[in-house]
């Protein structure tokens, strides 16, 4: 049995049936368009005439259209206007269920805030957790588990979320994180599926998925940690993502701290253990938790220069304005160290490129003053300038980046800055 086809709008009727329906319904559509409805618009557009209130059904349909398009702002407007996030169409799709299957995290948060029925069922009698697990949406899985969804529900074909994650998935990073998050969330692991009569572990073996088998076999053999908090911190520091999941399953506190005030997510971020961090983020770890040195998981990415960790932490909505012990935002140490690809990515996040740290330096100044003037720092300067960094900002003595470059003999940097004006 392969992965089921994408659950999209209008995919459930054969062509002949659609033609018949169109012939029967066409006169009705014409009559409706001459009474209380304007011409049919594109998905997401209002279809009522000015001055004629949209019905609840109209709003609900528009909301589902917005959900399929992942148009969160439009969906927010429709919810405010009275659209129902749980209203289902003839194929039992709702805005909430669409968010779960398509992996739309912001849309999911909107529907949950609007009071979505978290245990709503689709046409397969499956929950949003099952839908998300099937597609390998580990962040959605974590969000739903944290919201209290029925984690062990069995759908119409006898599958739980963990069965679908394995049987319809692959031995890839997203599916691995999904299974790890399910383990961390405490889902049942030893129930056989309804058709194959296989547990999730047996499914992984049947499919030939060694990474998924590794996680599930570790869970099968696991004996509870005597100190789950300590186990979590040790696993995060060493990058043992499976052990991270098992410690959380045993009840470890997500924000437990070591003797230096570091959380598991900070330890994983500092050592660039992305697999462990993905589990922690999905389970709700705080990207802004400070240690005794004023570092946070997000801030240390500017030191390590890990773009993959940056991408892992962004869904956790880190505070980009937080500063390290030197008073700098993450782009400043990244620029100093010549982390080209990190700078290229972080400038697109809206981070303040002209922030001045306690030394009186911006990211541009640090790239010049503390850099080596070589190719990497030249590219960092180009990226910062192209993203809008202000080259006229001077240090505490009013010395600009250009003047520093000239004083240090960095001719190439000086040429780049001179051209920028």
N, C-alpha and C positions, 0 to 999 in steps of 0.2 A: 504494500500500500504506500503510495508516494505522498508527498506533501500536497495538501488540498489546494485547489486553485484559489487565487486571491479573491477575497470576499468584496467584490466591487458592486456598485449600483448597477441595476439593469442586467445582471448576468444570469438570471435564473430562468428566463423563458426562452424556448427555442424560437428560431426565426419565424417559422410558420405561425406559431401562436402570436408572436408580436404583430405580424401582418394582420391577422384576424382581429386582434384587439384594437389595432389602429383603425381598421375600417369601421368597427362598431362604435368606437369612442369618438372618432373624428367629429361627427355632428355635435356631440355634447361639448367638445372643446370650442367649436365655433359659437354655440349659444352662450357658453360661459364668457367668451371673450367680448360678447356684446352686452353683457349684463354687469357683473361686479368685478371682472378680471380684465386687466390689460393684456396685451399680447404676451406670450410666454417669453421670459427673458433667459439670459444665461444663468448658470448655477450661481447662487449667491446674490443675484440682483432682486430687488423688490419687484413683485409682479402685480401688485394692486395699484389701482388708479389713485392719484393724489386725493386725499380726503376720505378714502374708503379704508377703514382699518383692516389689516391682515387678520385672517382667522388663525386660530391656534394651529390648525393643520398646515396652513401655508407657512407659518413661522417654523414649524417643526421640520418641514421639508427643506426649507432654506438652511436651517441649522445643519441638517445631515449633509447637504451639498457643501456647506462651509467646512464641515468636519472632513469630508473626503479630500478637500483641497488643502487641509491643514491651515485654513485661514482663521487664526485664533482671534484676531481683532474683530472680524466679521461675526464669528461665533459669539464673542463676548457681547456684541451689540444685540444680537438676536436673543440671547439668554436674558439680557436686561429688558428686552421688549416682551418677554413672556414665553419664549420657545422652551420646550421641554427636552432636557438632555437625555431623558429615558424614552422618548417617543420613538416607536419602532415603525419601520415601513413593512411592506408585505413580505420581505425577506428577513425580518426580525433584526434589522440593523438600526442602531440608535447612535447619536453623537458620542455617547459614552463608550459603547462597544466598538465603534469605529476607531476611537482613540487607542483602545487597547490592542487591537489587531494590527493597526498601522504603525504603532510605535510613536505616537505623537504625544510626547510628555507634557508639553505646555497645555495642549488641548485637554489631556486627561486631568491635569490639575484644575483647569477651568470647570470641567464637568463635575468633579468631586466637590469643588467649592460650591457648586450650584445644587448640591444634594443628590447626585446620581445614586441610583440603587446599585451599590457595589457588587451585589450578587445577582444582578440581572443576567438572564440567559439568552443565548442566541439560538439560531435554528438547529444547531447540533446539541441543544441543551447544555452548552458550554458556557463557563464564566469568562469574564475578561482575562482572568489569570491564565486559563487554558489557551485562549486565543494568543495572548502575548508570549507564552512559553513556546507555542508552536512555531512562532516566527523568530524566536531568539532575541526578543526585546527585553534584555535583562534589567534595564532601568525601569521599564513599565512593571515588570514582575516584582521588583523590589518595592516600588511605590504602592502597588496593590496589596502586597503582604503587610506593609506598614500601616495601610489603611484598614486592615482587618478583614479582608476578603476570605471567603470559605476556601481554604488552601488545599483541601483534599476532595473537592467535589469531583464526581465522576460523570462524564458526559454520555451522550446517547450511544456512543460506540464503545463505552467501557474504559475510557482513558481519563486519567488524571493529568494535571499540568505537566508533571515530570515525565509521564509516558510520551506526551506529545513533543516535549522538548527534545527527547532522544529519537523517537521513531520518525518524526517528520523533520528532524534537524540535520546537522552535519557535525563533523568533528572539528569545528572551527571556533574562533575566539568568542563570538557572540553566544553560541550555544553552550560553550564551556562556562562562560560567566553566568548564563541563565541557570544551568544546573547547579552551579555553586551557590547562587543566590537562593534557589529553592531549598537546597540543603541547609543553608544558613537560616532560612525562614522556618525550618522545622516541619516541612511537609512529610507526609507518609511516604516511605520508600520501598516497602516490601509487599505492597499489594500487586498482584498480577493484573495485566490488562484484560479487558473483557473478551477480546477475540483471540489474541495469540497466547494468552495465559502466561505472559512473560512479565517479570518485574522490570523496572527501569534498568537495573544493572544487566539483566539478561538481554534486554533489548540492545544495550550498548555493545555487548559482545556479539550479538547476532548481526548488528550493523557493521561491526568492525571499526568501532570508534574508540581507540585506545585512551584518548584524553578524557572522554566522558566516562569510560569504564574506570579509569583511575580514581576519579572523584567519588563515584558511587561505590566502588569497592572500598575505598578509605572510609566512607560513611558506614558501610556494612561491618567493617572490622573495628570501628572506633569504640573505645571505652571512654566514658566521660572524663574530662580533665578535672583534676582536683582543684585547680585554680584557673577557671576559664579566662579571667582578665589577664593574668600573666601569660597564659597560652596565646591569647589573641595578640598581645604586644610582641611576643617573641616571634610568632608566625608572620606578622606584618613586617617586622624588621628583617627577617630572613627571606621574605618573599614567598612563603609557603601558602598560597591562596587556598588550597584545600583545607589546611589547618585553620586558616582564618574563618572559613565557613563553618567548620566544626566547632570552633570555640564560640562563635555566635549562636550556633544551634544549642550549645550547652548553657547559654545564658550569659555570656560575657557582655560586659557593658561596652557599648560602641565607643564611648568617650572615656574609657579608662585611660589612666596616664601612668607613665613610668616615673622614675626618680627625677628626671629632668623636665617633667611636665609634658612629655610628648604623647600624643594620641597614636593609635594604630595607623590612622590615615597619614599623619605627619611622618611617622617612621617609614611607611611604604613610599611616600612621595620623595623623601630625602634620598632613598636608595633606588628610586626609579623602578619600584616593583609594581608595574602597571596591572598585572593580573590580580594581585591582592587588592590594589586600590579600587579596581572596578567593582569588586564585591562590596567593599566598604562604602563606596559612594551609593551604590544601589540600595544598600540597607540604611542609608540616611546619615552617614558620617559627616561631620562638620568640617568644611574646607577652610574655615576661619579660626579654628581652635588654636590658641597661642600656647607656645611652650615657655620655659623660663628665659629663653633668649629672644623672645618676641617673634619667633618664626611661626608661620602657619603652613599648612599643606600647600596652599596656593603660592605663598611667597617663596618657598624653597624651589619652586619650578623655575624661577628666574635665575637661581644659582646653578641648578643642574642643567638648565636649557632643554629639558625634555618636552618636546612638542606632544608626544604621545600622552604624557602625564597631564599636560595642559588640557588636552582634549578630554581626558578622563574626568578632570575636575570641573570643567565648565558646566556640565549639566547640574552640578550641585550648587550653582549660582554663587560662586565665591565673591567676596567684597573686594573689588579691584582697587579700592581706595585705601585699604589697610597698608600700613608701612612697617618695614622691618626696624631693627634696632638702630639703623643708620638714618631712619626717616625716609627710606626710599620705597617706591612701588616696584613691582616685579620686573618691569622693563628696564630699570636702572642697572641692577647687577647683571642682567642678561646682556645689556649693551656693553658694559665694562668688560665682560668675559668674551665678547665676540660670538655670542650664540646666534648666528645669522638666522637660521630657520625659526627659532623661537621668537626672535624679534619680528620676523616677517609675519608670523601668525598673531602675536599678541597685539600688534598695532591695529588689528582689525576688530578688537574686542571693545573698543571705546575707552581703554585705559588712558589716563592723562599723560601724554608724552612730554609735557612741559613741567611736570611735577618737580619741585626742587627739594632735595634731601637736606639733612642737617649739615652736610659739608658744603652746601650751597651749590650743588651740581645737579643738572638735569641728566637724562639718559644720554643726550647728545654730548654734553660736556664730559661725562664719564667715558664714553666711547673714545674721545680724543685724548683726554688727560691721562686715563689709566690704561688705555689700549696700547697696542704696539705699532699702530700706524699701518699694519699690513693689510692684506686682502680682505680678511674677515671683518676687521673694524671699518674698512672703507665701505664694504657692503652694508654693514649696520648703519653707518652714517647716511648712505643713500636711501635706505629703507625709511629711516626716521624722518628725513627731509621730505621724501615723497608722501609720507603719511601726515605731514603737516607740522612737524616739530619746528619750533621757532629758533633759528640760528642766532638771533640777536640777543638772546638771554645770556647775560654774563654771570660769572661766579661772584663771590662776595666782594671781590675787588673790581668787579665790572669787566673782567677779561672774558671775551667771547670765545666760542669754540674755534673760530678761525684764527684768532690771535694766539690761542694755545697751540694750535697745529703749526703755525709759523714758528713760534718760539721753540717747539720741540723738533723742528726739522722734518715734520711729516708732510712732505711736498704734495703727495697725492691727496691726502685728506684736505690740505689747504685748498687745493684746486677744486675739489668737490664742493667745499663750503663757499668758496669765492663765487663759483658759478651759481650757487643758490641765492646769492645776494645777501 
